Structures are given as structure tokens and as C-alpha cells.
């Protein structure tokens, strides 16, 4: 009897909702306008509100709550708190956001533990957006806090602990070497967000390799956490079509990283998919200004953060419902016990992290800062500490122990993988010479911290010093500059025993910046395609040959004589660049 009543009720809902849809679709524009005027609301405002809410009416006949209503009473009562959440995104957009879920065995295990009242640690790593940038109240209205609040309220029987480990203006390459500083080793559920900071060059395989190493490190944490990839959008995606820095739907690393999501069975949640039709095509009366801060159209405002939270909450709700309908069992355990596959990119194994000093902790490695000052350019809740110099010839000396402790075979045998974290920006920035000052040897390099894109982002420069107990790295500000000023900021240093085969000098060089700046330049070298590869191949081969020679021969600055010779060559190079 009860089953028949449920079926009859469902049929009635379908008939009523279908009738309403037919009735509304039969009304002419004039009749709708009259109806709007009858409600004493302006036509434009009501039409916008109507478009935004029509998706709810059209979807009345079936949603997740109706599906949950078919479950046993006890299960239904357990899930009830999950439905105490109001979405702002239309349901079709929520459905578009779930690009890949897969078997979802890790998240299913976490949700089962929450139902049973087990303490659960939830973390997030990413850039400034996930840190809470442009939210009115960080810790309350940013998307991670909204999701955390939802989980706390949905599972009151469990102790849910939240940790935001995001570092503003940093790429995935930095987190790959600093994961231990931002994520608890016993984390149960981890969200990863880096598409916004990793750029729009979909042909950049190097970044995908870095991202894979980061993903492997998170998946192999002690408790085998559920890892969800929350993919946002790169700068330029929400720009006006008339803006020369506008990037298209496909100008993103999200799809590259999506291959890794599927390879490792990590759910892929796409904010791009959920809001693109709303902001770009104005579906349901939306615009990009409804989601984005109008100063840069990259960082979401509160409504944008709420939309990101919608995507994550929807994934959790769907997973919880699926868990109720298909309980956790042997297939899930089989998948959990399955070893991690070999890297998708052959040989791209994660290395052992040795050191990560960032911000205030960076001071412990500096032994001399002639002409440099340790300054915080951020503020409460968004610290941006680093050593800053504004005058040529300022010298920063950093001491490290570059001796390897692992016997794992590596293309960098006898050398340590060191990453120097520095700031690039669009004004006042200068250049610096980075070299091995004492103890160890390495190939030196010149870094220009100035670019023309109006964005300030942390970049990483790779050094490959030889092993030494007291390896001293030098950073010297140069006289040549493309901005007219000489500011240079170093804010961190990472070191690991890299085991892969990629020995590019700059593992995270932002080639996508040049792509964005040359969109309307007919003389620009293409960033992808056959012609681009043909043009890039000789330069890449030459760079690889030079780097390989440096690695093999140990060329660098390891003695006082070598230091003097290298310094003389550097001065000659400066004079040549300055025309002197």
C-alpha cells in the first residue's frame, strides 16, 4: 500500500509539474509582462529572477530528495541533514560540474566514517582563491569554509576538523615540494585546486608532470585519503570578449589534469563547467559580474565562492546517496587495497622532500642579506613575507645541506633538486643572478622578475647543485632591468631528492603568460600545434643539451677562481645588454 501511495504521489508531482511547464510555455511575452507588472516589480528584474528560478520549477518532478525518499526510514533520517543546503546554481549546471567521479571508493569510505561518527580531518591546498581571496569574511564566506560548515552540520555525530593549507599566488610546483607543511599526514579528505594558478597553456606537459607528482604524494598519505580535484578557471576566462587577454573555454590545464583524475580515480569537479554558460552566455540571467570581483575578474566574490561550494556539496550529496543505495562493501575494499599504478608519465615518480622553507621560516637558511630586507607585503590572514632588495649588487646568501640520503636511482645522481621561489610582477621588478657561491657547484642562471601581464605570481627557478654539507646559494641583483626599477623578492626555498628524468632549468616557467600576451600578435610564435613544435624544437634541444652538459660536467661556481671567472663573464654580459 505504502509503495503504491509513493508511486501515485510521484506520478501526481510529474503531472502537475509538466502541466505548469506547458502552461508557462503557452504564455506570450505580453502576458508574461502583464504578470510581471501585476506583481509591481520591474520587467527586467522579474524576468531575471524568473529565469534564475525556472530551472527549479522544471526540475520539480525529480531531484535528489525524491530519490532519498525511496530509502528505508532509518537511512532517510541519517541523510536528512544533508538536504539542509540551498543551492544557488541551477541543477543542470551542477550536473555539468561532475566531470568524472569514477568508483569513488575513497570518498565513500570517508562518508561512511562520518555516518558512524568517526573523527574526520578535511583539508584543502591551492592558491589565493581557496585561501579565501575576495570573500567578505575569510573563514566564513569562502568556499572551503562553506563546505566545511556543511559537513559539520550534516554529520553532527562526527568531529570534523578543517585545515586550510593554501598559499596565495603559488603554483602546484611549490606545493609538490612543501606538502608536509600544508597537509596533516592523517588527513581523510583533501581538496586540490591549482588550475587557476598553473595557467592557460594546455600544451604544457611539464606542469602536468609536476601535478602528477603532487597527486601521487597526496594519494599515498598514511590514511589513503579521498582526494577531490576542484578545478577553477585561469585568469582571462571571465574577461570580456573584447579584452585582448581573454582566454577561451579550452585555454586551461584542467583537461590535462583531468586525464590524471581519471588515471588515478580522483573525482574531477569543474567550476568552469558549472558557471561558463551562466557568465559567458548569460543563461538564467546571470553574468560574470554575479560571480567575480570586478577588479580582476579572476577572484570570485561571495556569490562565486558560494557557487564553488555548490559544486563540492553536490558531489558530496550525490556520493552519500549512492552510498546509501549501494552500501560500502568488498568492491570498495578491493580498490582501496589496490596499489597505486606506475606514473602516467613514464618515470615520473615522486621524490623525497627534504626541505621547504617559505615565508617567515625562510629566514633560517639565510646567512647573509647585504642590501636585502625581510618584509611582509601582505596583511592579517594573507602574509607575504620575503627578502626584498631594490638596489643593484645586493647579495643574498643561502646555506643548505645538499647531500642525498636516498639511494634511489636518479637522472640527478650526485646532485640535489633545489627550487628557489621568487616573485614576478608587472611593475618595479628587476633581474637577479642566481649561482652557487661556495661549497657546491651548479649552472648559474639569470632571472628577470618583470613581465607585462598585470598579475603578481610566485615562480620557481630550479638549481641542481652538487652534494655538499654547506652549499651556499647566492642571489645578486643586477643592473640591467626591463621595468626601470630593480626590485627583487625571494620568499622561499624547496629541496627534494628528485627521481624523475625532467631536468629542465625552470620546471614551472610560465610560458602561458607569453601566450596570453601574444593572442593578437600575428608575429608571435605559436604555443601549440605542428608549426609551434617545429619552431620550438631547436631551442628546446639546445637548452636541454646545455643543461645536460652542466649536469654531467658539474659546470658551475664551486671555487674562488670559478667564482671570479663567472662574475667577470656576468659583468661583460650586463655591459653588452646595456650597450656599454
Residue pairs with C-beta under 8 A, 6 or more apart in sequence:
6 69
6 70
10 61
10 66
13 60
13 61
13 66
14 61
14 62
16 60
17 57
17 58
17 60
17 61
18 61
20 57
20 60
21 57
21 58
24 54
24 57
27 35
32 47
32 50
33 43
36 42
36 43
36 46
36 47
36 50
37 43
39 46
41 49
47 285
48 285
49 285
51 283
51 284
51 285
52 90
52 284
52 285
52 286
54 284
55 90
55 91
55 92
55 284
56 90
56 91
59 91
63 91
64 83
64 317
64 318
64 321
65 83
67 321
67 325
68 76
68 79
68 83
68 321
68 324
69 76
71 79
71 324
71 325
75 324
78 115
78 324
79 320
79 321
79 324
81 153
81 154
81 155
81 156
82 154
82 316
82 317
82 320
83 317
84 153
84 154
85 150
85 154
85 313
85 317
87 94
87 310
87 313
87 314
88 303
88 306
88 307
88 310
89 97
89 274
89 275
89 278
89 307
89 310
89 311
90 278
90 283
90 284
93 273
93 274
93 275
93 277
93 278
94 274
94 310
94 311
94 314
96 270
96 273
96 274
96 277
97 269
97 270
97 271
97 273
97 274
97 311
97 314
97 315
98 267
98 269
98 314
98 315
98 318
99 258
99 261
99 268
99 269
99 270
99 273
100 258
100 261
100 262
100 267
100 268
101 267
101 268
101 315
101 318
101 319
102 262
102 265
102 266
102 267
103 265
103 331
103 332
103 335
104 265
104 267
104 319
104 322
105 265
105 331
105 332
105 335
105 336
106 224
106 225
106 226
106 227
106 265
106 336
107 189
107 226
107 228
107 267
107 316
107 319
108 319
108 322
108 323
108 328
108 332
109 226
109 328
109 332
109 336
110 120
110 188
110 189
110 225
110 226
111 316
111 319
111 320
111 323
112 323
112 328
113 120
113 158
113 188
114 120
114 151
114 154
114 155
114 158
114 160
115 155
115 157
115 158
116 157
116 158
117 155
117 157
117 158
118 158
119 158
119 159
119 160
119 161
120 151
120 155
120 158
120 159
120 160
120 161
120 188
120 189
121 161
121 163
121 184
121 186
121 187
121 188
121 189
122 148
122 151
122 160
122 161
122 162
122 163
122 187
122 188
122 189
122 190
122 191
123 162
123 163
123 164
123 165
123 182
123 183
123 184
123 187
123 189
123 190
123 191
124 130
124 144
124 163
124 164
124 165
124 166
124 190
124 191
124 192
124 193
124 230
125 165
125 166
125 175
125 179
125 182
125 183
125 190
125 191
125 192
125 193
125 194
126 166
126 191
126 192
126 193
126 194
126 196
126 197
126 230
127 166
127 167
127 168
127 169
127 170
127 171
127 193
127 194
127 196
127 197
128 166
128 168
128 169
128 197
128 299
128 382
129 143
129 193
129 196
129 232
129 298
129 299
129 300
129 308
130 142
130 143
130 144
130 164
130 166
130 191
130 193
130 230
131 138
131 142
131 164
131 166
131 167
131 168
131 382
132 138
132 139
132 142
132 144
132 145
132 164
132 305
132 381
133 168
133 299
133 382
134 293
134 299
134 300
134 301
134 304
134 305
135 141
135 142
135 143
135 145
135 300
135 301
135 302
135 305
136 301
136 302
138 145
138 381
139 145
141 302
141 305
141 306
142 305
143 300
143 305
143 306
143 308
143 309
143 312
144 162
144 164
144 191
145 162
146 305
146 306
146 309
146 313
147 191
147 309
147 312
147 313
147 316
148 160
148 162
150 309
150 313
150 316
151 160
151 316
152 160
154 316
163 183
163 184
163 187
165 181
165 182
165 183
166 182
166 193
167 174
167 175
167 178
167 182
167 358
168 378
168 382
168 384
169 197
169 384
169 423
169 456
169 457
169 458
170 197
170 421
170 458
171 194
171 197
171 198
171 207
171 210
171 457
171 458
171 459
171 460
171 508
172 194
172 197
172 198
172 207
172 210
172 211
172 214
173 207
173 210
173 419
173 460
173 507
173 508
174 358
174 419
174 421
174 458
174 460
174 492
174 494
174 508
175 182
175 194
175 214
176 210
176 211
176 213
176 214
176 217
176 350
177 353
177 356
177 419
177 494
177 495
177 496
178 353
178 356
178 358
178 492
178 494
179 214
179 217
179 218
179 353
180 353
180 356
181 356
181 358
183 190
183 218
183 221
185 221
185 222
186 221
186 222
186 223
187 221
187 223
187 225
188 223
188 225
188 226
189 225
189 226
189 228
190 218
190 221
190 225
190 226
190 227
190 228
191 227
191 228
191 229
191 230
191 312
192 214
192 215
192 218
192 227
192 228
192 229
192 230
193 229
193 230
193 231
193 232
194 211
194 214
194 257
195 231
195 232
195 233
195 234
195 252
195 253
195 254
195 257
196 232
196 233
196 234
196 235
196 298
197 457
198 207
198 211
198 234
198 253
199 207
199 234
199 253
199 510
199 511
199 512
199 513
200 234
200 235
200 236
200 237
200 247
200 251
200 252
200 253
200 512
200 515
200 516
201 207
201 251
201 253
201 511
201 512
201 515
201 527
201 528
202 250
202 251
202 252
202 253
202 255
202 256
202 528
203 527
203 528
203 532
204 253
204 256
204 511
204 512
205 256
205 345
206 502
206 504
206 507
206 508
207 253
207 256
207 508
208 253
208 256
208 257
208 259
208 260
208 345
209 345
209 348
209 500
209 502
210 507
210 508
211 253
211 256
211 257
211 260
212 260
212 343
212 344
212 345
212 348
213 348
213 349
213 350
213 351
213 500
214 350
215 227
215 260
215 264
215 266
216 264
216 340
216 343
216 349
216 350
217 350
218 225
218 227
219 225
219 227
219 264
219 266
219 340
220 340
220 350
224 336
227 264
227 266
228 266
228 267
228 269
228 312
228 315
229 257
229 258
229 261
229 266
229 267
229 268
229 269
230 269
230 271
230 308
230 311
230 312
231 252
231 254
231 257
231 258
231 268
231 269
231 270
231 271
231 272
232 271
232 272
232 308
233 252
233 254
233 271
233 272
233 298
234 247
234 251
234 252
234 253
234 512
235 245
235 247
235 296
235 298
235 455
235 516
236 243
236 245
236 246
236 247
236 251
236 298
236 516
237 247
237 249
237 251
237 252
237 272
237 276
238 279
238 288
238 291
238 292
238 297
238 298
239 245
239 246
239 247
239 297
240 246
244 519
244 520
245 453
245 516
245 517
245 519
246 519
247 516
249 272
249 276
249 280
251 515
252 272
254 270
254 272
257 268
258 268
259 344
260 266
260 344
261 267
261 268
262 268
263 341
263 344
264 340
264 341
264 344
265 335
267 315
269 311
269 312
269 315
270 311
271 307
271 308
271 311
274 307
274 310
274 311
275 286
275 291
275 304
275 307
277 283
278 284
278 286
278 287
278 290
278 291
279 286
279 287
279 288
279 290
279 291
279 292
280 288
288 297
290 303
290 304
291 300
291 301
291 303
291 304
291 307
292 298
292 299
292 300
292 301
292 304
293 299
293 300
293 301
293 304
300 307
300 308
343 349
347 500
347 501
348 500
348 501
348 502
349 499
349 500
350 499
351 417
351 496
351 497
351 498
351 499
351 500
352 405
352 406
352 408
352 496
352 497
353 494
353 495
353 496
354 405
354 416
354 495
354 496
354 497
355 400
355 493
355 494
355 495
355 496
356 492
356 493
356 494
356 495
357 364
357 365
357 492
357 493
357 494
358 421
358 491
358 492
358 493
358 494
359 383
359 384
359 385
359 386
359 491
359 492
360 383
360 385
362 385
362 386
362 387
362 490
362 491
362 492
362 493
363 374
365 398
365 399
365 400
365 493
366 387
366 396
366 397
366 398
367 397
367 398
367 399
367 472
368 395
368 396
368 397
369 387
369 396
369 397
370 394
370 395
370 396
371 389
371 391
371 393
371 394
371 395
371 477
372 387
372 388
372 389
372 394
372 395
372 396
373 387
373 388
373 389
374 385
374 386
374 387
374 388
375 385
375 386
375 387
375 388
376 383
376 384
376 385
377 384
377 386
377 388
377 489
378 384
378 385
384 491
385 491
386 423
386 489
386 490
386 491
386 492
387 396
387 489
387 490
387 491
388 487
388 488
388 489
389 396
389 477
389 486
389 487
389 488
390 430
390 485
390 486
390 487
390 488
391 477
391 486
392 430
392 477
392 478
392 479
392 486
393 476
393 477
393 479
394 476
394 477
394 488
395 474
395 475
395 476
395 477
396 474
396 475
396 476
396 490
397 437
397 472
397 473
397 474
398 472
398 473
398 474
398 475
398 493
399 470
399 471
399 472
399 473
400 416
400 418
400 465
400 471
400 472
400 473
400 493
400 495
401 468
401 469
401 470
401 471
402 415
402 416
402 418
402 440
402 465
402 466
402 467
402 468
402 471
402 495
403 416
403 467
403 468
403 469
404 414
404 416
404 467
404 497
405 497
406 497
406 499
408 497
408 499
409 499
410 497
410 498
410 499
410 500
411 500
411 501
411 503
411 551
412 464
412 498
412 503
412 551
414 466
414 467
415 442
415 464
415 465
415 466
415 467
415 551
416 464
416 465
416 467
416 471
416 495
416 497
417 462
417 464
417 495
417 496
417 497
417 498
418 462
418 463
418 464
418 465
418 473
418 493
418 494
418 495
419 460
419 461
419 462
419 463
419 493
419 494
419 495
419 507
420 434
420 460
420 461
420 462
420 463
420 473
420 475
420 490
420 492
420 493
421 458
421 459
421 460
421 490
421 491
421 492
421 493
421 494
422 432
422 447
422 449
422 458
422 459
422 460
422 461
422 488
422 489
422 490
422 491
423 429
423 449
423 456
423 457
423 458
423 459
423 489
423 491
424 449
424 450
424 451
424 456
424 457
424 458
424 459
424 510
425 449
425 450
425 451
425 455
425 456
425 457
426 450
426 451
426 452
426 453
426 454
426 455
426 456
427 450
427 483
427 485
428 483
428 484
428 485
428 487
429 448
429 449
429 450
429 451
429 481
429 483
429 485
429 487
429 488
430 448
430 449
430 450
430 477
430 478
430 481
430 483
430 485
430 486
430 487
430 488
431 446
431 447
431 448
431 449
431 450
431 477
431 478
431 480
431 481
431 482
431 486
431 488
432 446
432 447
432 449
432 475
432 476
432 477
432 478
432 488
433 444
433 445
433 446
433 447
433 474
433 475
433 476
433 478
433 570
434 444
434 445
434 446
434 447
434 461
434 463
434 473
434 474
434 475
435 442
435 444
435 445
435 473
435 474
435 476
435 556
435 557
435 566
436 442
436 444
436 463
436 465
436 471
436 472
436 473
436 474
436 556
436 557
436 558
437 472
437 473
437 474
437 557
437 563
438 470
438 471
438 472
438 558
438 563
439 468
439 469
439 470
439 471
439 472
439 558
440 465
440 466
440 467
440 468
440 471
440 472
440 556
440 558
441 465
441 466
441 554
441 555
441 556
441 557
441 558
441 562
442 463
442 464
442 465
442 466
442 550
442 556
442 557
443 463
443 464
443 505
443 546
443 547
443 550
443 551
443 555
443 556
444 556
444 557
444 566
444 570
445 461
445 463
445 505
446 478
446 570
446 573
447 461
448 482
449 459
449 487
449 488
449 489
450 481
450 482
450 483
451 510
451 513
452 517
453 513
453 516
453 517
455 513
457 510
458 491
458 492
459 506
459 508
459 509
459 510
460 494
460 506
460 507
460 508
461 505
461 506
462 504
462 505
462 506
462 507
463 473
464 503
464 550
464 551
465 471
465 473
465 556
466 554
466 556
466 558
473 493
475 488
475 490
477 486
477 488
478 486
478 570
478 574
479 486
479 574
479 578
480 574
480 577
480 578
503 547
503 548
503 551
504 543
504 544
504 547
505 543
505 547
511 527
512 527
514 524
514 527
515 527
518 524
518 525
525 532
525 535
525 536
526 532
526 535
549 555
550 556
556 562
557 563
557 566
